[in-house]
Amino acid sequence: MKPTNNQVSALYQFLRLLHGSKLLSELANGAKTFASYLNSLSGFKIVDAKPPHGHVGAAIVDGVLQVGKDYEKLVRPAVGRMKTFPQAATVSGFIDLLNKQNLQYLTAKFKSGKVKYDLLRVAKFFLNKKIDTFEELFDWLESDKHRNELMKIKRDPKGTVFCVGDKTADYFRRAVGHWDAVAVDKGGIRQLLSEAGIVSMYSSKYNYKEKRSIVQLAALYLDHRPIDLDKSIYNYYVNYIKGKSQTKYCIQCGAEIPRTAKYCSGCGIRQP
């Protein structure tokens, strides 16, 4: 879906304030390279992200459970199951349901008391911010200031390893449907940024928000919303990267090498 002119102008203004004009120009060049690289990938297709589902409980389950878990096997079924409980569509209703029902019954996959504890503390965090409805959660998560406030949710020994870092904070924005939301993950976005030659997986050349900006700008160059590009990269990762071998064969000598290798470790020939 093509963003509106007002949305594009607002995003550029925000990025200019965040990075300054000089760095923004550098990130924009990286975004152009990234957009071109994505267009060159066989099987890569940009699809529109689904509209917001309007269910607070499902959004919280999504945001909390996605950390370090197999999304397709564990998280997606749990989110779908939670959507079947209309009383959990608000923060207060979600808290009440969690206090009354068995977690495995509510999520189909999870039963740990520590997981329930994490879900409750995120829900109570929102409730303390005077947020109850999905619309209130959507509006609160619009500002970067509030997005950053989410990162006050640290790991609690009573729960799992869950805490809110940059990626999870942006994931919550994506879960409620903000048009400019991008969650920079290791498996999809960071790997493709590395393969495109923009920044290697573990390089400190760009920080998290700078990588996020590259993807947001690339989406604009591709005439789509950042949330659409984020979704499309995830789809590509699941279907063409995660689902396939992580190795490839050298174009010169035929040696098996890591999929992300730029040069063959055997003959030294640069790979496409």
C-alpha positions in Angstrom: 0.0 0.0 0.0 1.4 3.4 -1.0 1.8 5.8 1.9 0.2 9.2 1.7 2.2 12.4 1.0 1.5 13.6 4.6 2.8 10.3 6.0 6.0 10.4 3.9 6.7 14.1 4.9 6.1 13.3 8.6 8.5 10.3 8.5 11.2 12.3 6.8 10.8 15.1 9.3 11.1 12.6 12.2 14.2 10.9 10.7 15.9 14.2 10.1 15.4 15.2 13.7 16.5 11.7 14.9 19.7 11.4 12.8 20.5 14.9 11.4 20.7 15.7 7.7 24.2 14.4 7.0 23.6 10.9 8.5 20.1 10.8 7.0 21.6 11.3 3.6 24.0 8.3 4.2 21.1 6.1 5.4 19.1 7.1 2.4 21.8 5.9 0.1 21.9 2.6 1.9 18.1 2.4 1.6 18.3 2.8 -2.2 20.9 0.0 -2.3 18.7 -2.1 -0.1 15.6 -1.5 -2.2 17.5 -2.4 -5.4 18.8 -5.6 -3.7 15.3 -6.7 -2.6 14.0 -6.1 -6.2 16.7 -8.4 -7.5 15.8 -11.3 -5.2 13.9 -14.2 -6.8 10.7 -14.9 -4.9 10.7 -11.6 -3.1 7.3 -9.9 -3.3 5.9 -7.0 -1.3 2.5 -7.6 0.2 0.3 -5.4 2.3 0.2 -6.0 6.0 -3.2 -7.0 7.3 -5.3 -4.2 8.9 -5.3 -4.0 12.7 -7.3 -6.8 14.4 -8.5 -4.6 17.2 -7.8 -7.1 20.0 -5.6 -6.0 22.8 -5.1 -9.4 24.3 -3.9 -10.8 21.0 -1.5 -7.9 20.6 0.0 -8.5 24.0 0.3 -12.2 23.5 2.0 -11.5 20.2 4.5 -9.0 21.6 5.4 -11.1 24.6 5.6 -14.6 23.1 7.5 -13.7 20.0 10.8 -13.2 21.9 13.0 -16.2 21.1 10.3 -18.6 20.0 9.3 -20.3 16.7 6.6 -17.9 15.5 4.8 -20.1 13.1 4.7 -23.2 15.3 4.1 -21.6 18.7 3.2 -17.9 18.6 0.8 -17.6 15.7 -1.5 -20.4 17.0 -1.5 -18.7 20.4 -2.4 -15.3 19.0 -5.2 -16.9 16.9 -6.5 -18.7 19.9 -6.6 -15.5 22.0 -8.6 -13.7 19.3 -11.4 -16.1 20.0 -12.0 -14.6 23.4 -13.8 -11.3 22.9 -13.6 -10.4 26.6 -9.8 -10.1 26.2 -10.1 -7.4 23.6 -9.4 -4.8 26.3 -6.6 -4.6 28.7 -8.8 -4.9 31.8 -10.7 -7.8 30.2 -7.4 -9.6 29.3 -6.1 -9.3 32.8 -9.4 -10.6 34.2 -9.4 -13.6 31.8 -5.8 -14.4 32.6 -6.6 -14.4 36.3 -9.5 -16.8 35.9 -8.4 -19.2 33.2 -5.6 -21.7 32.6 -3.0 -20.3 30.2 -2.8 -23.4 28.1 -6.6 -23.2 27.5 -6.2 -19.5 26.4 -3.2 -19.9 24.2 -3.3 -23.6 23.0 0.5 -23.8 23.4 1.8 -22.3 26.6 1.2 -23.3 30.2 4.1 -21.9 32.2 3.2 -19.7 35.2 6.2 -17.5 34.3 4.8 -16.8 30.8 1.5 -15.8 32.4 3.4 -13.6 34.8 5.0 -11.7 31.9 1.7 -11.3 30.1 0.2 -9.9 33.2 3.0 -7.4 33.9 2.9 -6.0 30.3 -0.9 -5.7 30.5 -0.6 -3.9 33.9 2.0 -1.6 32.5 -0.5 -0.5 29.8 -3.3 -0.2 32.4 -1.1 2.0 34.6 -0.8 4.3 31.5 -4.6 4.6 31.5 -4.8 2.4 28.4 -7.7 -0.1 28.1 -9.1 -0.2 24.5 -7.3 -1.1 21.3 -7.7 2.4 20.0 -6.1 3.8 23.2 -3.2 1.4 22.8 -2.8 2.3 19.1 -2.8 6.0 19.9 -0.3 5.6 22.8 2.2 3.6 20.7 2.2 6.2 18.0 4.8 8.5 19.6 8.5 7.6 19.7 8.5 8.8 23.3 6.0 6.2 24.4 7.6 3.5 22.3 10.8 4.2 24.2 8.9 4.0 27.5 8.1 0.4 26.8 11.8 -0.4 27.3 11.4 0.2 31.0 9.9 -3.3 31.1 13.0 -5.2 32.2 13.6 -8.9 32.8 11.9 -10.0 36.1 13.2 -13.1 37.9 9.6 -14.2 38.5 9.0 -14.4 34.8 10.9 -15.8 31.8 13.8 -14.1 30.0 11.3 -11.6 28.5 12.2 -7.9 28.5 11.5 -5.1 26.1 14.4 -4.0 23.9 14.3 -2.0 20.7 13.1 -4.8 18.5 10.2 -5.8 20.9 9.2 -2.1 21.4 8.9 -1.8 17.6 7.2 -5.2 17.4 4.4 -3.9 19.6 3.9 -1.0 17.2 3.8 -3.4 14.4 1.3 -5.6 16.2 -1.2 -2.8 16.5 -0.7 -1.7 12.9 1.3 1.5 12.7 2.1 2.2 9.1 5.7 3.1 9.7 6.5 0.2 12.1 9.6 -1.9 11.4 11.1 -4.4 13.9 14.7 -5.1 13.0 15.2 -8.8 13.7 18.3 -11.0 13.3 16.8 -13.6 11.0 15.2 -11.5 8.4 16.1 -7.8 8.1 19.6 -7.9 9.6 20.5 -10.9 7.4 19.3 -9.2 4.2 21.0 -5.9 5.1 24.2 -7.9 5.4 23.7 -9.8 2.1 23.0 -6.5 0.4 26.4 -5.3 1.5 25.0 -2.4 3.6 26.0 -3.5 7.1 27.2 -6.9 8.3 25.2 -8.9 10.8 27.3 -8.0 13.9 28.8 -4.7 12.8 28.5 -1.7 15.0 28.6 0.6 11.9 24.9 1.4 12.4 22.9 1.2 15.6 19.4 -0.3 15.8 17.4 2.8 14.9 19.7 3.6 12.0 19.1 0.1 10.6 15.4 0.6 11.1 15.5 3.9 9.2 17.3 2.2 6.3 14.4 -0.2 6.0 11.7 2.5 6.4 13.3 4.6 3.7 13.7 1.6 1.4 10.0 1.0 1.7 9.3 4.6 0.6 11.6 4.1 -2.4 9.5 1.0 -3.2 6.3 3.0 -2.9 5.1 1.0 0.1 4.6 1.5 3.8 7.4 0.4 6.1 5.0 -2.1 7.8 4.4 -3.7 4.4 8.1 -4.1 3.7 8.6 -5.5 7.2 5.9 -8.1 6.6 7.3 -9.0 3.2 10.8 -9.5 4.5 9.4 -11.8 7.2 7.5 -13.8 4.5 10.7 -14.1 2.4 12.7 -15.2 5.4 10.2 -17.9 6.3 9.8 -19.2 2.7 13.2 -18.7 1.1 15.8 -18.4 3.9 14.7 -20.3 7.0 12.9 -22.9 4.8 16.0 -23.6 2.8 19.6 -24.7 3.4 21.9 -22.2 5.0 24.7 -23.1 2.6 25.3 -22.6 -1.1 27.8 -23.8 -3.7 30.7 -21.8 -5.1 30.1 -20.7 -8.7 33.7 -21.4 -9.6 34.8 -24.6 -7.8 31.5 -26.0 -6.4 32.6 -26.1 -2.8 29.8 -25.9 -0.2 30.1 -22.5 1.6 27.8 -20.5 4.0 24.9 -18.9 2.2 26.0 -15.4 3.3 29.6 -15.8 2.2 30.8 -13.2 -0.3 33.9 -15.1 -1.2 34.6 -18.9 -1.5 36.9 -20.1 1.3 38.4 -22.6 -1.1 39.2 -20.8 -4.3 38.6 -17.2 -3.2 36.2 -16.3 -6.0 33.6 -13.6 -5.2 30.1 -14.9 -5.1 27.0 -13.2 -6.6 
